[in-house]
Amino acid sequence: MQYLKQAVAGAQILFVAFGAMVLVPLLTGLNPAMALLGAGIGTLLFQLLTGRKVPIFLGSSFAFIAPIIYSIQEWGMGGTMFGLFAAGFMYFVFAALVKWRGLDAVHKLLPPVVIGPVIMVIGLSVAAVAGQMAMGQAGGEQKYDYVQSLMLSGFTFAVTVVIAVFGSRMMKLVPILIGVTSGYLLAWMLGMVDTANVAAAKWFAVPEFHKPEINWQAALFMLPVAIAPAIEHIGGVLAVGKVTGEDYAADPGLHRTLAGDGLGVCVAGLIGGPPVTTYGEVTGAVMLTKNSNPVIMTWAAVFAICMAFFGKFNAFLSSIPLPVMGGVMILLFGTIASLGLKTLIDAQVDLMKPKNLVIVSSVLTTGVGGMLVKVGNVSFAGVGLCAILAIVLNLVLPDEKIVR
């Protein structure tokens, strides 16, 4: 009976994390089955390195959406996989830094004035993609009827917003899942869903694996992208500690949790899934259910791995029309940008100080403006470029106001 209760609790955790977890591969063109497999394996590896002491489930990271889209266009799937694999090593760098100098060293290197605008760029850099998908467009082509697309994306957006604002505490944990489900049902009634592939798919199917290709440009591009989710991981661990009343920064230690997350990122990228990170939705579920036993995360991970081999289900995910995803993205990417703004506000960053104003302004312009910097055969753009710029400016510019 105890195992049954834990299994049910694990299934509930997977349900809470599911909508956001499969959304990333659907938006980036990756295989949803690999996202499930990567999240499951990543969570189990995290538990292995932390002695199964922290009630955390690792799901697809939204921070990598824009970089993955750009990388696939620039270096293909194989090079992107290698880049995502390499991104995991940034977590090991932070883990070593925390072990060596403590958490203060990380905060000194990456203060809110650096992290805030970088997170804003992560959301805003793919804003155009959200608009195109909401209009039924992909790659500059009109894939769905324009009027129907606007109606469908508007409906999906409205349902998601209503659930997020007025829903019950449990419903507020899964607004994306409810919004996408509602949009899919409307699309099906409008005849915009092609179910032929779902009918033809096998019940059991081994996910298609892509072979990674060593590409150091993709690796250098992805490494700085991992800065924001690595910092997010630290916040997530501290947040779940507040919920459970445990000090996970001391036991098993932030260096171990960072290393566990980094190992999960490496493995997820290597098999063709999006990098994984801690999920606030799961922390909310732990707080709501008062069940903080890490074993339930093990069950959630096992269920995620099993679902990766559920052929018809993955075919169903691939049948979701573009406008449905676009309606969710309009809210989602703006929310990510808002979190970056919240980071600046919570830390009371004074933009009247020249140093802070220069960092925030430069990061937003280079990140959203599509600037590309090439050094030989290596190129930096988007989130990676603005993250490096923010770190350098923060280290070089003086904190004091310039006296004239």
Secondary structure, DSSP 4 states (H G I P E B T S, - for coil): -HHHHHHHHHHHHHHHHHHHHHHHHHHHT--HHHHHHHHHHHHHHHHHHTTT-S---EEE-GGGHHHHHHHHHHHHHHHHHHHHHHHHHHHHHHHHHHHHH-HHHHHHHS-HHHHHHHHHHHHHTTHHHHHHHHTTEETTEE-S-HHHHHHHHHHHHHHHHHHHHHS-TTGGG-HHHHHHHHHHHHHHHTT----HHHHHS-SB-PPPPPPP---HHHHHHHGGGGHHHHHHHHHHHHHHHHHHT--TIIIIIHHHHHHHHHHHHHHHHHHT---EEE-HHHHHHHHHHT---THHHHHHHHHHHHHTTBHHHHHHHHTS-HHHHHHHHHHHHHHHHHHHHHHHHHTT--TTSHHHHHHHHHHHHHHHTT-EEEETTEEEEHHHHHHHHHHHHHHHS-SSPPP-
